[in-house]
């Protein structure tokens, strides 16, 4: 991959990371700590929403963000032709013949 394409790939990867980590921060810190009083006015299954976000909601959001990141990175890898599809890994699947090994 040429340097300009590599730089564009990593720039987009870092943008994805910054956006997803910002969402995670906003949900875990914002909803669980900063806006807890406003969220506590709403109840889910008998629990106050602020408590729910602090205890479980931020974990659910984090797991969802992992799946979103995997999806985005797979799409990015295909766009920049660095994906791990079968047509790129034909040589890796072939067994190594002991007689064909290079000797020092």
N, CA, C and O atoms as CSV, one atom per row, in Angstrom:
chain,resi,resn,atom,element,x,y,z
A,1,UNK,N,N,0.860,-1.171,0.000
A,1,UNK,CA,C,0.000,0.000,0.000
A,1,UNK,C,C,0.905,1.233,0.000
A,1,UNK,O,O,1.880,1.300,0.749
A,2,UNK,N,N,0.575,2.190,-0.835
A,2,UNK,CA,C,1.406,3.392,-0.897
A,2,UNK,C,C,1.179,4.265,0.340
A,2,UNK,O,O,0.150,4.144,1.006
A,3,UNK,N,N,2.132,5.135,0.643
A,3,UNK,CA,C,2.059,5.930,1.889
A,3,UNK,C,C,0.814,6.813,1.999
A,3,UNK,O,O,0.266,6.958,3.091
A,4,UNK,N,N,0.358,7.404,0.894
A,4,UNK,CA,C,-0.835,8.253,0.960
A,4,UNK,C,C,-2.081,7.445,1.286
A,4,UNK,O,O,-2.932,7.881,2.062
A,5,UNK,N,N,-2.181,6.264,0.687
A,5,UNK,CA,C,-3.320,5.396,0.959
A,5,UNK,C,C,-3.278,4.883,2.400
A,5,UNK,O,O,-4.311,4.784,3.062
A,6,UNK,N,N,-2.082,4.560,2.874
A,6,UNK,CA,C,-1.919,4.095,4.249
A,6,UNK,C,C,-2.310,5.195,5.237
A,6,UNK,O,O,-2.972,4.929,6.241
A,7,UNK,N,N,-1.896,6.428,4.947
A,7,UNK,CA,C,-2.226,7.555,5.814
A,7,UNK,C,C,-3.738,7.787,5.851
A,7,UNK,O,O,-4.300,8.058,6.912
A,8,UNK,N,N,-4.393,7.680,4.693
A,8,UNK,CA,C,-5.843,7.858,4.630
A,8,UNK,C,C,-6.557,6.752,5.407
A,8,UNK,O,O,-7.552,7.004,6.087
A,9,UNK,N,N,-6.041,5.530,5.299
A,9,UNK,CA,C,-6.633,4.396,6.033
A,9,UNK,C,C,-6.560,4.640,7.532
A,9,UNK,O,O,-7.561,4.490,8.232
A,10,UNK,N,N,-5.386,5.015,8.033
A,10,UNK,CA,C,-5.229,5.227,9.475
A,10,UNK,C,C,-5.967,6.465,9.949
A,10,UNK,O,O,-6.455,6.494,11.079
A,11,UNK,N,N,-6.058,7.479,9.118
A,11,UNK,CA,C,-6.815,8.675,9.493
A,11,UNK,C,C,-8.282,8.319,9.694
A,11,UNK,O,O,-8.903,8.758,10.662
A,12,UNK,N,N,-8.837,7.523,8.782
A,12,UNK,CA,C,-10.238,7.117,8.918
A,12,UNK,C,C,-10.422,6.195,10.124
A,12,UNK,O,O,-11.422,6.295,10.836
A,13,UNK,N,N,-9.460,5.296,10.354
A,13,UNK,CA,C,-9.517,4.410,11.523
A,13,UNK,C,C,-9.527,5.224,12.814
A,13,UNK,O,O,-10.317,4.948,13.717
A,14,UNK,N,N,-8.664,6.215,12.904
A,14,UNK,CA,C,-8.610,7.060,14.101
A,14,UNK,C,C,-9.884,7.893,14.263
A,14,UNK,O,O,-10.317,8.158,15.384
A,15,UNK,N,N,-10.484,8.304,13.141
A,15,UNK,CA,C,-11.752,9.036,13.217
A,15,UNK,C,C,-12.845,8.129,13.782
A,15,UNK,O,O,-13.629,8.547,14.634
A,16,UNK,N,N,-12.892,6.880,13.300
A,16,UNK,CA,C,-13.864,5.929,13.849
A,16,UNK,C,C,-13.655,5.746,15.343
A,16,UNK,O,O,-14.612,5.771,16.116
A,17,UNK,N,N,-12.412,5.562,15.746
A,17,UNK,CA,C,-12.114,5.371,17.169
A,17,UNK,C,C,-12.535,6.581,17.996
A,17,UNK,O,O,-13.140,6.425,19.057
A,18,UNK,N,N,-12.226,7.773,17.526
A,18,UNK,CA,C,-12.574,8.986,18.268
A,18,UNK,C,C,-14.081,9.124,18.426
A,18,UNK,O,O,-14.564,9.476,19.502
A,19,UNK,N,N,-14.826,8.850,17.360
A,19,UNK,CA,C,-16.289,8.971,17.428
A,19,UNK,C,C,-16.865,7.924,18.376
A,19,UNK,O,O,-17.700,8.248,19.220
A,20,UNK,N,N,-16.428,6.677,18.245
A,20,UNK,CA,C,-16.990,5.610,19.080
A,20,UNK,C,C,-16.606,5.780,20.544
A,20,UNK,O,O,-17.426,5.527,21.427
A,21,UNK,N,N,-15.383,6.200,20.814
A,21,UNK,CA,C,-14.987,6.432,22.202
A,21,UNK,C,C,-15.713,7.636,22.799
A,21,UNK,O,O,-15.998,7.661,23.996
A,22,UNK,N,N,-16.011,8.626,21.972
A,22,UNK,CA,C,-16.792,9.772,22.452
A,22,UNK,C,C,-18.210,9.353,22.826
A,22,UNK,O,O,-18.758,9.808,23.830
A,23,UNK,N,N,-18.794,8.483,22.012
A,23,UNK,CA,C,-20.132,7.972,22.333
A,23,UNK,C,C,-20.083,7.200,23.644
A,23,UNK,O,O,-20.942,7.377,24.508
A,24,UNK,N,N,-19.072,6.341,23.792
A,24,UNK,CA,C,-18.944,5.551,25.020
A,24,UNK,C,C,-18.766,6.465,26.232
A,24,UNK,O,O,-19.378,6.236,27.275
A,25,UNK,N,N,-17.932,7.499,26.103
A,25,UNK,CA,C,-17.726,8.442,27.197
A,25,UNK,C,C,-19.025,9.159,27.540
A,25,UNK,O,O,-19.378,9.293,28.712
A,26,UNK,N,N,-19.733,9.620,26.510
A,26,UNK,CA,C,-20.976,10.353,26.754
A,26,UNK,C,C,-22.001,9.480,27.472
A,26,UNK,O,O,-22.713,9.948,28.359
A,27,UNK,N,N,-22.070,8.212,27.083
A,27,UNK,CA,C,-23.052,7.328,27.709
A,27,UNK,C,C,-22.621,6.954,29.123
A,27,UNK,O,O,-23.415,7.046,30.059
A,28,UNK,N,N,-21.362,6.532,29.282
A,28,UNK,CA,C,-20.940,6.052,30.603
A,28,UNK,C,C,-20.763,7.188,31.606
A,28,UNK,O,O,-21.226,7.075,32.741
A,29,UNK,N,N,-20.112,8.269,31.221
A,29,UNK,CA,C,-19.872,9.372,32.146
A,29,UNK,C,C,-21.060,10.323,32.191
A,29,UNK,O,O,-21.515,10.723,33.262
A,30,UNK,N,N,-21.556,10.678,31.003
A,30,UNK,CA,C,-22.648,11.638,30.950
A,30,UNK,C,C,-23.936,11.096,31.527
A,30,UNK,O,O,-24.523,11.701,32.424
A,31,UNK,N,N,-24.385,9.945,31.011
A,31,UNK,CA,C,-25.655,9.394,31.470
A,31,UNK,C,C,-25.545,8.782,32.858
A,31,UNK,O,O,-26.515,8.807,33.616
A,32,UNK,N,N,-24.391,8.233,33.206
A,32,UNK,CA,C,-24.247,7.574,34.496
A,32,UNK,C,C,-23.865,8.504,35.635
A,32,UNK,O,O,-24.059,8.155,36.800
A,33,UNK,N,N,-23.319,9.696,35.323
A,33,UNK,CA,C,-22.851,10.585,36.387
A,33,UNK,C,C,-23.434,12.001,36.248
A,33,UNK,O,O,-24.068,12.502,37.177
A,34,UNK,N,N,-23.223,12.637,35.106
A,34,UNK,CA,C,-23.610,14.043,34.948
A,34,UNK,C,C,-25.121,14.256,34.904
A,34,UNK,O,O,-25.638,15.167,35.552
A,35,UNK,N,N,-25.826,13.430,34.152
A,35,UNK,CA,C,-27.260,13.630,33.962
A,35,UNK,C,C,-28.094,12.637,34.766
A,35,UNK,O,O,-29.247,12.373,34.426
A,36,UNK,N,N,-27.520,12.093,35.818
A,36,UNK,CA,C,-28.208,11.058,36.589
A,36,UNK,C,C,-29.492,11.580,37.231
A,36,UNK,O,O,-30.479,10.848,37.298
A,37,UNK,N,N,-29.502,12.800,37.694
A,37,UNK,CA,C,-30.706,13.338,38.355
A,37,UNK,C,C,-31.866,13.474,37.374
A,37,UNK,O,O,-33.008,13.157,37.706
A,38,UNK,N,N,-31.568,13.948,36.162
A,38,UNK,CA,C,-32.622,14.078,35.154
A,38,UNK,C,C,-33.096,12.698,34.687
A,38,UNK,O,O,-34.292,12.481,34.493
A,39,UNK,N,N,-32.150,11.766,34.509
A,39,UNK,CA,C,-32.510,10.425,34.039
A,39,UNK,C,C,-33.238,9.612,35.094
A,39,UNK,O,O,-34.009,8.713,34.757
A,40,UNK,N,N,-33.005,9.915,36.374
A,40,UNK,CA,C,-33.659,9.165,37.442
A,40,UNK,C,C,-35.165,9.404,37.497
A,40,UNK,O,O,-35.877,8.688,38.201
A,41,UNK,N,N,-35.652,10.387,36.774
A,41,UNK,CA,C,-37.091,10.632,36.737
A,41,UNK,C,C,-37.816,9.594,35.882
A,41,UNK,O,O,-39.037,9.461,35.960
A,42,UNK,N,N,-37.053,8.856,35.063
A,42,UNK,CA,C,-37.607,7.798,34.211
A,42,UNK,C,C,-37.228,6.457,34.820
A,42,UNK,O,O,-36.109,6.284,35.303
A,43,UNK,N,N,-38.164,5.502,34.799
A,43,UNK,CA,C,-37.886,4.177,35.354
A,43,UNK,C,C,-37.996,3.110,34.270
A,43,UNK,O,O,-38.875,3.167,33.409
A,44,UNK,N,N,-37.084,2.130,34.327
A,44,UNK,CA,C,-37.115,0.965,33.443
A,44,UNK,C,C,-37.140,-0.263,34.329
A,44,UNK,O,O,-36.216,-0.488,35.111
A,45,UNK,N,N,-38.186,-1.055,34.214
A,45,UNK,CA,C,-38.359,-2.274,35.014
A,45,UNK,C,C,-38.198,-1.992,36.505
A,45,UNK,O,O,-37.650,-2.818,37.235
A,46,UNK,N,N,-38.667,-0.841,36.958
A,46,UNK,CA,C,-38.611,-0.502,38.368
A,46,UNK,C,C,-37.336,0.187,38.814
A,46,UNK,O,O,-37.254,0.661,39.948
A,47,UNK,N,N,-36.340,0.251,37.941
A,47,UNK,CA,C,-35.074,0.892,38.290
A,47,UNK,C,C,-35.013,2.281,37.674
A,47,UNK,O,O,-35.529,2.511,36.580
A,48,UNK,N,N,-34.381,3.197,38.382
A,48,UNK,CA,C,-34.194,4.541,37.846
A,48,UNK,C,C,-33.235,4.468,36.668
A,48,UNK,O,O,-32.253,3.726,36.699
A,49,UNK,N,N,-33.528,5.250,35.624
A,49,UNK,CA,C,-32.750,5.195,34.391
A,49,UNK,C,C,-31.293,5.581,34.607
A,49,UNK,O,O,-30.410,4.989,33.986
A,50,UNK,N,N,-31.015,6.555,35.468
A,50,UNK,CA,C,-29.628,6.936,35.754
A,50,UNK,C,C,-28.852,5.797,36.378
A,50,UNK,O,O,-27.701,5.551,36.017
A,51,UNK,N,N,-29.475,5.103,37.311
A,51,UNK,CA,C,-28.851,3.934,37.935
A,51,UNK,C,C,-28.622,2.846,36.891
A,51,UNK,O,O,-27.563,2.219,36.858
A,52,UNK,N,N,-29.629,2.626,36.032
A,52,UNK,CA,C,-29.516,1.589,35.007
A,52,UNK,C,C,-28.345,1.875,34.072
A,52,UNK,O,O,-27.573,0.967,33.763
A,53,UNK,N,N,-28.195,3.137,33.608
A,53,UNK,CA,C,-27.082,3.486,32.730
A,53,UNK,C,C,-25.751,3.300,33.441
A,53,UNK,O,O,-24.796,2.807,32.840
A,54,UNK,N,N,-25.673,3.679,34.690
A,54,UNK,CA,C,-24.412,3.555,35.424
A,54,UNK,C,C,-24.041,2.095,35.626
A,54,UNK,O,O,-22.857,1.762,35.600
A,55,UNK,N,N,-25.009,1.218,35.826
A,55,UNK,CA,C,-24.718,-0.178,36.143
A,55,UNK,C,C,-24.681,-1.080,34.926
A,55,UNK,O,O,-23.813,-1.948,34.833
A,56,UNK,N,N,-25.602,-0.897,33.988
A,56,UNK,CA,C,-25.686,-1.846,32.888
A,56,UNK,C,C,-25.724,-1.192,31.519
A,56,UNK,O,O,-25.185,-1.739,30.557
A,57,UNK,N,N,-26.338,-0.057,31.419
A,57,UNK,CA,C,-26.508,0.579,30.113
A,57,UNK,C,C,-25.203,0.880,29.427
A,57,UNK,O,O,-25.077,0.671,28.220
A,58,UNK,N,N,-24.221,1.372,30.173
A,58,UNK,CA,C,-22.940,1.696,29.551
A,58,UNK,C,C,-22.216,0.445,29.071
A,58,UNK,O,O,-21.479,0.501,28.087
A,59,UNK,N,N,-22.413,-0.685,29.751
A,59,UNK,CA,C,-21.800,-1.943,29.305
A,59,UNK,C,C,-22.451,-2.403,28.007
A,59,UNK,O,O,-21.755,-2.823,27.084
A,60,UNK,N,N,-23.785,-2.330,27.924
A,60,UNK,CA,C,-24.485,-2.711,26.697
A,60,UNK,C,C,-24.056,-1.831,25.528
A,60,UNK,O,O,-23.848,-2.317,24.417
A,61,UNK,N,N,-23.928,-0.541,25.788
A,61,UNK,CA,C,-23.493,0.377,24.737
A,61,UNK,C,C,-22.073,0.046,24.301
A,61,UNK,O,O,-21.775,0.084,23.107
A,62,UNK,N,N,-21.189,-0.280,25.241
A,62,UNK,CA,C,-19.816,-0.634,24.906
A,62,UNK,C,C,-19.777,-1.874,24.022
A,62,UNK,O,O,-19.037,-1.900,23.038
A,63,UNK,N,N,-20.545,-2.888,24.345
A,63,UNK,CA,C,-20.573,-4.108,23.522
A,63,UNK,C,C,-21.126,-3.786,22.133
A,63,UNK,O,O,-20.605,-4.282,21.135
A,64,UNK,N,N,-22.163,-2.970,22.058
A,64,UNK,CA,C,-22.707,-2.570,20.757
A,64,UNK,C,C,-21.666,-1.802,19.951
A,64,UNK,O,O,-21.564,-1.984,18.737
A,65,UNK,N,N,-20.891,-0.945,20.615
A,65,UNK,CA,C,-19.846,-0.184,19.919
A,65,UNK,C,C,-18.748,-1.091,19.381
A,65,UNK,O,O,-18.160,-0.794,18.341
A,66,UNK,N,N,-18.463,-2.186,20.068
A,66,UNK,CA,C,-17.480,-3.152,19.557
A,66,UNK,C,C,-17.972,-3.738,18.234
A,66,UNK,O,O,-17.204,-3.829,17.275
A,67,UNK,N,N,-19.241,-4.134,18.174
A,67,UNK,CA,C,-19.784,-4.687,16.931
A,67,UNK,C,C,-19.825,-3.636,15.827
A,67,UNK,O,O,-19.565,-3.949,14.666
A,68,UNK,N,N,-20.145,-2.407,16.174
A,68,UNK,CA,C,-20.143,-1.322,15.189
A,68,UNK,C,C,-18.733,-1.104,14.659
A,68,UNK,O,O,-18.551,-0.913,13.457
A,69,UNK,N,N,-17.724,-1.129,15.543
A,69,UNK,CA,C,-16.337,-0.944,15.112
A,69,UNK,C,C,-15.901,-2.075,14.180
A,69,UNK,O,O,-15.233,-1.825,13.176
A,70,UNK,N,N,-16.266,-3.297,14.497
A,70,UNK,CA,C,-15.923,-4.430,13.626
A,70,UNK,C,C,-16.552,-4.237,12.246
A,70,UNK,O,O,-15.892,-4.444,11.228
A,71,UNK,N,N,-17.806,-3.846,12.211
A,71,UNK,CA,C,-18.478,-3.601,10.939
A,71,UNK,C,C,-17.779,-2.500,10.146
A,71,UNK,O,O,-17.509,-2.660,8.955
A,72,UNK,N,N,-17.487,-1.376,10.815
A,72,UNK,CA,C,-16.836,-0.256,10.128
A,72,UNK,C,C,-15.450,-0.627,9.616
A,72,UNK,O,O,-15.071,-0.243,8.509
A,73,UNK,N,N,-14.692,-1.376,10.422
A,73,UNK,CA,C,-13.336,-1.739,10.006
A,73,UNK,C,C,-13.349,-2.767,8.875
A,73,UNK,O,O,-12.491,-2.711,7.994
A,74,UNK,N,N,-14.285,-3.689,8.877
A,74,UNK,CA,C,-14.396,-4.629,7.759
A,74,UNK,C,C,-14.713,-3.888,6.469
A,74,UNK,O,O,-14.156,-4.190,5.414
A,75,UNK,N,N,-15.615,-2.913,6.565
A,75,UNK,CA,C,-15.952,-2.103,5.389
A,75,UNK,C,C,-14.752,-1.274,4.934
A,75,UNK,O,O,-14.502,-1.143,3.736
A,76,UNK,N,N,-14.014,-0.718,5.887
A,76,UNK,CA,C,-12.833,0.075,5.550
A,76,UNK,C,C,-11.744,-0.801,4.932
A,76,UNK,O,O,-11.098,-0.402,3.962
A,77,UNK,N,N,-11.543,-1.985,5.488
A,77,UNK,CA,C,-10.549,-2.904,4.932
A,77,UNK,C,C,-10.863,-3.271,3.489
A,77,UNK,O,O,-9.959,-3.340,2.656
A,78,UNK,N,N,-12.134,-3.505,3.188
A,78,UNK,CA,C,-12.516,-3.826,1.807
A,78,UNK,C,C,-12.306,-2.627,0.899
A,78,UNK,O,O,-11.871,-2.774,-0.243
A,79,UNK,N,N,-12.612,-1.446,1.406
A,79,UNK,CA,C,-12.430,-0.240,0.599
A,79,UNK,C,C,-10.967,-0.022,0.233
A,79,UNK,O,O,-10.660,0.391,-0.885
A,80,UNK,N,N,-10.063,-0.298,1.172
A,80,UNK,CA,C,-8.642,-0.097,0.930
A,80,UNK,C,C,-7.936,-1.379,0.502
A,80,UNK,O,O,-6.708,-1.414,0.417
A,81,UNK,N,N,-8.703,-2.427,0.234
A,81,UNK,CA,C,-8.186,-3.706,-0.259
A,81,UNK,C,C,-7.151,-4.326,0.677
A,81,UNK,O,O,-6.107,-4.805,0.233
A,82,UNK,N,N,-7.448,-4.313,1.966
A,82,UNK,CA,C,-6.585,-4.969,2.961
A,82,UNK,C,C,-7.395,-5.947,3.810
A,82,UNK,O,O,-7.017,-6.255,4.940
A,83,UNK,N,N,-8.509,-6.434,3.262
A,83,UNK,CA,C,-9.359,-7.350,4.017
A,83,UNK,C,C,-8.769,-8.754,4.038
A,83,UNK,O,O,-7.881,-9.078,3.249
A,84,UNK,N,N,-9.268,-9.575,4.939
A,84,UNK,CA,C,-8.782,-10.939,5.121
A,84,UNK,C,C,-9.669,-11.946,4.412
A,84,UNK,O,O,-9.959,-13.012,4.955
A,85,UNK,N,N,-10.096,-11.622,3.222
A,85,UNK,CA,C,-10.971,-12.543,2.500
A,85,UNK,C,C,-10.167,-13.709,1.950
A,85,UNK,O,O,-8.937,-13.673,1.934
A,86,UNK,N,N,-10.871,-14.751,1.497
A,86,UNK,CA,C,-10.222,-15.980,1.043
A,86,UNK,C,C,-9.324,-15.778,-0.172
A,86,UNK,O,O,-8.308,-16.463,-0.292
A,87,UNK,N,N,-9.659,-14.871,-1.066
A,87,UNK,CA,C,-8.830,-14.708,-2.255
A,87,UNK,C,C,-7.463,-14.110,-1.939
A,87,UNK,O,O,-6.544,-14.214,-2.751
A,88,UNK,N,N,-7.315,-13.485,-0.770
A,88,UNK,CA,C,-6.024,-12.927,-0.383
A,88,UNK,C,C,-5.178,-13.898,0.428
A,88,UNK,O,O,-3.982,-13.669,0.606
A,89,UNK,N,N,-5.776,-14.975,0.922
A,89,UNK,CA,C,-5.044,-15.851,1.824
A,89,UNK,C,C,-4.837,-17.245,1.256
A,89,UNK,O,O,-4.723,-18.203,2.022
A,90,UNK,N,N,-4.784,-17.389,-0.067
A,90,UNK,CA,C,-4.592,-18.703,-0.677
A,90,UNK,C,C,-3.262,-19.325,-0.287
A,90,UNK,O,O,-3.195,-20.528,-0.033
A,91,UNK,N,N,-2.216,-18.536,-0.236
A,91,UNK,CA,C,-0.894,-19.073,0.071
A,91,UNK,C,C,-0.776,-19.472,1.530
A,91,UNK,O,O,-0.023,-20.391,1.850
A,92,UNK,N,N,-1.487,-18.818,2.412
A,92,UNK,CA,C,-1.380,-19.121,3.833
A,92,UNK,C,C,-2.001,-20.476,4.173
A,92,UNK,O,O,-1.626,-21.098,5.166
A,93,UNK,N,N,-2.955,-20.937,3.347
A,93,UNK,CA,C,-3.631,-22.186,3.631
A,93,UNK,C,C,-2.874,-23.412,3.122
A,93,UNK,O,O,-3.186,-24.533,3.521
A,94,UNK,N,N,-1.892,-23.219,2.254
A,94,UNK,CA,C,-1.160,-24.351,1.700
A,94,UNK,C,C,-0.183,-24.904,2.727
A,94,UNK,O,O,0.500,-24.136,3.404
A,95,UNK,N,N,-0.108,-26.234,2.855
A,95,UNK,CA,C,0.852,-26.805,3.796
A,95,UNK,C,C,2.286,-26.613,3.289
A,95,UNK,O,O,2.542,-26.586,2.086
A,96,UNK,N,N,3.184,-26.486,4.220
A,96,UNK,CA,C,4.591,-26.296,3.869
A,96,UNK,C,C,5.227,-27.668,3.725
A,96,UNK,O,O,5.135,-28.509,4.619
A,97,UNK,N,N,5.874,-27.882,2.581
A,97,UNK,CA,C,6.556,-29.155,2.335
A,97,UNK,C,C,7.955,-29.061,2.932
A,97,UNK,O,O,8.687,-28.108,2.666
A,98,UNK,N,N,8.320,-30.049,3.738
A,98,UNK,CA,C,9.619,-30.029,4.424
A,98,UNK,C,C,10.775,-30.055,3.437
A,98,UNK,O,O,11.838,-29.505,3.727
A,99,UNK,N,N,10.594,-30.681,2.274
A,99,UNK,CA,C,11.672,-30.758,1.284
A,99,UNK,C,C,11.887,-29.422,0.568
A,99,UNK,O,O,12.962,-29.184,0.016
A,100,UNK,N,N,10.892,-28.562,0.573
A,100,UNK,CA,C,10.997,-27.285,-0.132
A,100,UNK,C,C,11.457,-26.149,0.758
A,100,UNK,O,O,11.574,-25.019,0.284
A,101,UNK,N,N,11.719,-26.404,2.018
A,101,UNK,CA,C,12.190,-25.362,2.912
A,101,UNK,C,C,13.559,-24.870,2.491
A,101,UNK,O,O,14.415,-25.643,2.059
A,102,UNK,N,N,13.743,-23.601,2.622
A,102,UNK,CA,C,15.052,-23.015,2.286
A,102,UNK,C,C,16.040,-23.360,3.398
A,102,UNK,O,O,15.719,-23.282,4.584
A,103,UNK,N,N,17.233,-23.739,2.990
A,103,UNK,CA,C,18.266,-24.035,3.988
A,103,UNK,C,C,19.199,-22.862,4.100
A,103,UNK,O,O,19.461,-22.180,3.109
A,104,UNK,N,N,19.707,-22.612,5.284
A,104,UNK,CA,C,20.590,-21.453,5.464
A,104,UNK,C,C,21.942,-21.625,4.829
A,104,UNK,O,O,22.779,-20.725,4.906
